Each structure stands twice: as structure tokens, then as C-alpha cells.
Amino acid sequence: MTEMTRDGKEGLMKKYGSIFRMLSLITQLGITMLTSIFLCMFAGLWIDRTFSTHFFLFFLILGVLGGFRGVYALVKHANDDSKEGEDEG
């Protein structure tokens, strides 16, 4: 029974593995972008309220740029991994 279950899981991974990888990549991209934007946005709001300055827009732009950099790094890493997988196969 365990051999049949193990073969079933391996079959599912062969069949749907690339879909699961793409879904996890999309989730990571969204979380990376939103986290960097929100952290910088809240830091800008805190600095504005604490010191009566106007740095919110600067920090928001900084968060967007940081998010794009994180997304670029994730996509580049995923692309490198997929090329290595193609070379082995």
C-alpha cells in the first residue's frame, strides 16, 4: 500500500510539479513586493508623524524600488534553476 501511495505522489509531482513551482513563485513575488512596500510605507508614516517631516513619498518610492529588486532576484534565481533542470534532463 505504501509503494502505491509513493508512486502516486511521484506521478503527481511529475504531472503537476511545474504548476506547483509557478504558483509558489507567484506567491513569493507578491509577498516580496507587498512586504517591502508596506514596511517602507509604515516607516515613512512613522517618521512623518514623529518628526513632522514629509518623507512618506520618498519611503514609498524606496519600498517600490526595493520590491522590484527583490522580485528581479527571485525571478533570476528561478530562471537559473529552470535552466539547470533542463540541462540535466
N, CA, C and O of each residue as an XYZ file, in Angstrom:
356
protein
N       0.817     -1.189      0.000
C       0.000      0.000      0.000
C       0.867      1.262      0.000
O       0.543      2.231     -0.686
N       1.960      1.258      0.761
C       2.810      2.446      0.799
C       3.530      2.646     -0.531
O       3.777      3.784     -0.933
N       3.871      1.553     -1.222
C       4.520      1.694     -2.533
C       3.566      2.352     -3.524
O       3.985      3.188     -4.324
N       2.311      1.988     -3.478
C       1.343      2.560     -4.386
C       1.143      4.050     -4.086
O       1.031      4.859     -5.007
N       1.098      4.405     -2.823
C       0.934      5.808     -2.439
C       2.155      6.616     -2.850
O       2.017      7.734     -3.346
N       3.333      6.071     -2.653
C       4.563      6.766     -3.028
C       4.605      6.965     -4.544
O       4.965      8.045     -5.014
N       4.242      5.942     -5.307
C       4.213      6.074     -6.762
C       3.173      7.103     -7.199
O       3.385      7.829     -8.170
N       2.066      7.166     -6.493
C       1.044      8.155     -6.817
C       1.533      9.567     -6.598
O       1.256     10.456     -7.403
N       2.270      9.785     -5.495
C       2.812     11.115     -5.218
C       3.877     11.501     -6.240
O       3.929     12.649     -6.682
N       4.720     10.550     -6.614
C       5.739     10.841     -7.622
C       5.093     11.148     -8.963
O       5.561     12.018     -9.698
N       4.027     10.440     -9.277
C       3.310     10.710    -10.519
C       2.683     12.091    -10.523
O       2.690     12.786    -11.540
N       2.137     12.487     -9.370
C       1.558     13.827     -9.268
C       2.630     14.902     -9.425
O       2.399     15.920    -10.079
N       3.801     14.679     -8.827
C       4.866     15.666     -8.932
C       5.378     15.772    -10.366
O       5.714     16.860    -10.832
N       5.435     14.639    -11.060
C       5.849     14.689    -12.463
C       4.817     15.426    -13.302
O       5.159     16.180    -14.214
N       3.550     15.197    -12.979
C       2.484     15.778    -13.774
C       2.251     17.255    -13.443
O       2.081     18.074    -14.346
N       2.242     17.594    -12.152
C       1.883     18.942    -11.731
C       3.030     19.708    -11.068
O       2.798     20.790    -10.529
N       4.233     19.195    -11.089
C       5.358     19.834    -10.410
C       5.640     21.233    -10.903
O       5.898     22.135    -10.107
N       5.593     21.425    -12.216
C       5.884     22.758    -12.749
C       4.787     23.750    -12.368
O       5.065     24.930    -12.155
N       3.558     23.283    -12.283
C       2.461     24.166    -11.872
C       2.641     24.593    -10.426
O       2.461     25.766    -10.101
N       2.995     23.649     -9.549
C       3.231     23.984     -8.146
C       4.397     24.956     -8.004
O       4.335     25.876     -7.189
N       5.456     24.765     -8.784
C       6.599     25.682     -8.736
C       6.200     27.084     -9.171
O       6.607     28.063     -8.545
N       5.412     27.194    -10.231
C       4.980     28.508    -10.708
C       4.051     29.188     -9.702
O       4.151     30.396     -9.488
N       3.152     28.426     -9.087
C       2.270     29.005     -8.075
C       3.052     29.492     -6.867
O       2.745     30.549     -6.315
N       4.053     28.738     -6.452
C       4.856     29.181     -5.317
C       5.685     30.401     -5.693
O       5.883     31.281     -4.856
N       6.175     30.481     -6.930
C       6.929     31.646     -7.377
C       6.038     32.887     -7.398
O       6.461     33.957     -6.960
N       4.821     32.756     -7.899
C       3.891     33.888     -7.939
C       3.572     34.361     -6.528
O       3.502     35.564     -6.276
N       3.380     33.421     -5.607
C       3.119     33.780     -4.214
C       4.307     34.501     -3.603
O       4.133     35.508     -2.916
N       5.507     34.002     -3.842
C       6.708     34.655     -3.326
C       6.876     36.053     -3.901
O       7.278     36.971     -3.186
N       6.575     36.226     -5.183
C       6.699     37.543     -5.806
C       5.751     38.545     -5.150
O       6.146     39.669     -4.840
N       4.517     38.139     -4.942
C       3.538     39.024     -4.315
C       3.911     39.383     -2.893
O       3.822     40.545     -2.497
N       4.327     38.392     -2.126
C       4.703     38.644     -0.735
C       5.928     39.543     -0.668
O       5.984     40.446      0.166
N       6.903     39.311     -1.526
C       8.113     40.141     -1.543
C       7.779     41.595     -1.861
O       8.256     42.510     -1.189
N       6.966     41.798     -2.877
C       6.623     43.162     -3.289
C       5.816     43.870     -2.204
O       6.131     45.003     -1.838
N       4.791     43.220     -1.696
C       3.938     43.855     -0.703
C       4.668     44.118      0.608
O       4.458     45.158      1.232
N       5.518     43.197      1.030
C       6.235     43.377      2.285
C       7.159     44.581      2.227
O       7.174     45.397      3.148
N       7.924     44.697      1.162
C       8.851     45.830      1.076
C       8.100     47.152      0.971
O       8.524     48.145      1.563
N       7.000     47.185      0.233
C       6.230     48.426      0.109
C       5.622     48.814      1.456
O       5.737     49.965      1.878
N       4.975     47.863      2.131
C       4.314     48.188      3.390
C       5.306     48.553      4.491
O       5.047     49.469      5.271
N       6.429     47.857      4.567
C       7.415     48.205      5.594
C       7.959     49.619      5.388
O       8.066     50.388      6.343
N       8.296     49.957      4.167
C       8.796     51.305      3.901
C       7.700     52.352      4.072
O       7.967     53.460      4.538
N       6.474     52.008      3.700
C       5.370     52.937      3.853
C       5.123     53.244      5.332
O       4.952     54.404      5.708
N       5.105     52.216      6.156
C       4.884     52.437      7.583
C       6.061     53.154      8.235
O       5.864     53.946      9.156
N       7.274     52.890      7.774
C       8.435     53.624      8.284
C       8.319     55.101      7.920
O       8.605     55.965      8.749
N       7.907     55.396      6.707
C       7.718     56.782      6.283
C       6.626     57.477      7.072
O       6.781     58.635      7.460
N       5.514     56.778      7.317
C       4.439     57.356      8.116
C       4.899     57.627      9.546
O       4.582     58.671     10.115
N       5.635     56.698     10.118
C       6.113     56.878     11.486
C       7.060     58.068     11.578
O       6.970     58.872     12.506
N       7.971     58.177     10.607
C       8.907     59.305     10.614
C       8.157     60.625     10.427
O       8.479     61.620     11.076
N       7.154     60.631      9.538
C       6.362     61.841      9.326
C       5.649     62.277     10.603
O       5.667     63.455     10.959
N       5.029     61.333     11.283
C       4.277     61.678     12.496
C       5.187     62.035     13.655
O       4.868     62.920     14.449
N       6.323     61.350     13.759
C       7.214     61.579     14.895
C       7.978     62.889     14.761
O       8.089     63.645     15.726
N       8.504     63.160     13.576
C       9.381     64.321     13.394
C       8.748     65.440     12.568
O       9.428     66.414     12.246
N       7.479     65.327     12.221
C       6.749     66.328     11.420
C       7.496     66.659     10.128
O       7.719     67.825      9.802
N       7.874     65.613      9.406
C       8.553     65.781      8.121
C       7.635     65.306      7.000
O       6.474     64.973      7.239
N       8.156     65.276      5.787
C       7.378     64.822      4.629
C       8.191     63.794      3.843
O       8.495     63.995      2.667
N       8.535     62.704      4.503
C       9.332     61.660      3.865
C       8.502     60.466      3.396
O       9.056     59.481      2.907
N       7.178     60.546      3.541
C       6.339     59.395      3.190
C       6.520     58.998      1.737
O       6.724     57.820      1.445
N       6.450     59.940      0.830
C       6.563     59.628     -0.595
C       7.930     59.045     -0.931
O       8.038     58.119     -1.736
N       8.973     59.592     -0.312
C      10.319     59.060     -0.525
C      10.399     57.597     -0.097
O      10.939     56.766     -0.826
N       9.868     57.284      1.070
C       9.922     55.912      1.557
C       9.016     54.984      0.747
O       9.335     53.809      0.568
N       7.902     55.501      0.263
C       7.026     54.688     -0.588
C       7.747     54.322     -1.887
O       7.702     53.169     -2.318
N       8.404     55.287     -2.505
C       9.169     55.016     -3.726
C      10.317     54.057     -3.431
O      10.608     53.164     -4.227
N      10.965     54.244     -2.290
C      12.039     53.343     -1.873
C      11.516     51.915     -1.706
O      12.197     50.961     -2.084
N      10.326     51.759     -1.151
C       9.718     50.441     -0.989
C       9.393     49.790     -2.320
O       9.599     48.589     -2.491
N       8.885     50.574     -3.267
C       8.570     50.030     -4.595
C       9.851     49.584     -5.298
O       9.900     48.509     -5.896
N      10.880     50.416     -5.219
C      12.152     50.040     -5.852
C      12.765     48.811     -5.184
O      13.305     47.938     -5.864
N      12.684     48.742     -3.866
C      13.179     47.565     -3.160
C      12.383     46.319     -3.514
O      12.944     45.230     -3.634
N      11.081     46.479     -3.680
C      10.241     45.355     -4.090
C      10.601     44.858     -5.477
O      10.676     43.651     -5.707
N      10.825     45.787     -6.407
C      11.228     45.384     -7.755
C      12.573     44.672     -7.750
O      12.779     43.723     -8.507
N      13.493     45.128     -6.896
C      14.784     44.477     -6.820
C      14.645     43.056     -6.264
O      15.299     42.131     -6.746
N      13.800     42.890     -5.261
C      13.566     41.561     -4.700
C      12.890     40.625     -5.696
O      13.238     39.448     -5.790
N      11.921     41.158     -6.438
C      11.232     40.365     -7.459
C      12.203     39.959     -8.554
O      12.179     38.819     -9.018
N      13.060     40.888     -8.970
C      14.054     40.580    -10.002
C      14.983     39.454     -9.540
O      15.287     38.537    -10.304
N      15.428     39.532     -8.293
C      16.323     38.496     -7.765
C      15.625     37.139     -7.714
O      16.237     36.121     -8.038
N      14.356     37.108     -7.312
C      13.616     35.844     -7.271
C      13.434     35.253     -8.666
O      13.624     34.053     -8.864
N      13.069     36.086     -9.623
C      12.851     35.597    -10.991
C      14.163     35.120    -11.600
O      14.198     34.095    -12.282
N      15.232     35.852    -11.358
C      16.533     35.446    -11.887
C      16.953     34.103    -11.299
O      17.446     33.231    -12.015
N      16.755     33.941     -9.991
C      17.108     32.675     -9.340
C      16.241     31.528     -9.874
O      16.747     30.432    -10.117
N      14.950     31.772    -10.055
C      14.065     30.743    -10.588
C      14.431     30.389    -12.017
O      14.354     29.224    -12.406
N      14.826     31.375    -12.800
C      15.225     31.132    -14.182
C      16.513     30.305    -14.235
O      16.635     29.394    -15.054
N      17.472     30.626    -13.359
C      18.716     29.855    -13.306
C      18.442     28.404    -12.918
O      19.043     27.482    -13.470
N      17.521     28.205    -11.954
C      17.172     26.848    -11.535
C      16.510     26.064    -12.655
O      16.772     24.872    -12.815
N      15.649     26.723    -13.440
C      14.968     26.010    -14.522
C      15.943     25.653    -15.645
O      15.792     24.618    -16.293
N      16.940     26.508    -15.877
C      17.942     26.190    -16.910
C      18.797     25.011    -16.476
O      19.154     24.169    -17.300
N      19.133     24.939    -15.183
C      19.904     23.802    -14.686
C      19.101     22.510    -14.811
O      19.658     21.460    -15.130
N      17.805     22.584    -14.564
C      16.952     21.410    -14.692
C      16.848     20.923    -16.123
O      16.784     19.717    -16.365
N      16.830     21.855    -17.087
C      16.766     21.485    -18.495
C      18.076     20.850    -18.944
O      18.072     19.919    -19.749
N      19.201     21.350    -18.424
C      20.496     20.799    -18.815
C      20.656     19.368    -18.307
O      21.265     18.538    -18.982
N      20.120     19.074    -17.135
C      20.223     17.725    -16.568
C      19.314     16.742    -17.299
O      19.648     15.568    -17.456
N      18.161     17.237    -17.741
C      17.154     16.356    -18.337
C      17.400     16.076    -19.737
O      16.632     15.348    -20.366
